[in-house]
Amino acid sequence: MLSYRTESALYNNIFDIYKSNQKEGRVILKEIFTSDADMIPDYVNNKLTIQLHSLSTPRANMAVKKLCSILNQTETFYPFTNLQLCTKPLQYRLL
């Protein structure tokens, strides 16, 4: 039940992007949860950067960007450390 409520709270934050189809929004959240990410610790500045890799569509990437912004505002620390979490989408450069 806790997982469902957490998913619902996250979905409510991206509702404007997926307001026409709640199921699609929840599918994107599941894609975010299972996608690749890089964890980059910075012990000098006490930060742990989580870079989420690009998802399957530009719309999904917009949702990731919005969720990252919201999560960064919480100023959460990684458990049992003094490292503050900093989430961001990984930007790919086209050649």
N, C-alpha and C positions, 0 to 999 in steps of 0.2 A: 504494500500500500504506500509505503514511504517513497519508493521509486516512482510510482505512478504520479503521486502528488508533486514530486520534484520535476518530472517531465512536464506536467501540466503547468507548473509555474514558469518553466523555461518557454513552453509554447506560448503562453500569454505575453511574453516579451517579444516574440516574433510574429504575433498575430497579424499585424498590419501587412506583413509580407505574404502570409499564407491564409488570409481571412476567407478566401473562397473555398478552401479545402483543408479542414482540420487534420484529416488523415495524412495528407501529403506533408503537412508541417511536422507531424510526429515522426514520419518516415525520415525526414531530413534530420531531426534531432537524433534519431538512432544512427544515421550515417555519421553525424558529428561524433557521437560517442565511440564509434568503432573505427574512425579514420586515424591515419598516422599523424604523429605529432613529434616534435623535437623538444626535449627538455634541456634548457641551457642555464646552468647555475652561474650566478655572478656573486661570489662570496665577498667581494670588496664592497658592493652596493647592496648586499643582502636581498637579492632578487632572484627569483626562479622564473625564467621566461618559458612559456609554453607556446611554441609556434605550431599552429594547426595547418596541415597541408591542404591544398586546394581541393574542393569537393567537385561533384559532378556537373553542377550548373552555376551560372553567374548568380542566379536567384539564391541558391544555397549558400554561396560565398557571401552574399549580402547578409543573410541570417547569421552566419558565423561572425562577421564583422560587428554586427549589432550586439550579439551575445558577449563577445569579447569586451566590448566597451562597458556593458553592464556589469560583467564579472570583475573587471578591473576597478570599478567604483566601490566594490565591497572591501577592498584592501585586505584580502584574505591571506593568511600565512600558511605555508605548507606545514602539515602536521609534524610536530616534534622538532621543528627547526625555527630559525629566525629569518627564513627566506620568504619574502612577500611574493605571491603569485602575480605574474603579469602575462596575460594571454593575448595573443595576436595572430591574425591569419598570416600565413607565409605568402609573400608576394612573389610571384613568378615573373620573370622578365622575358618577354618575347624577343627573339632575335630577328 
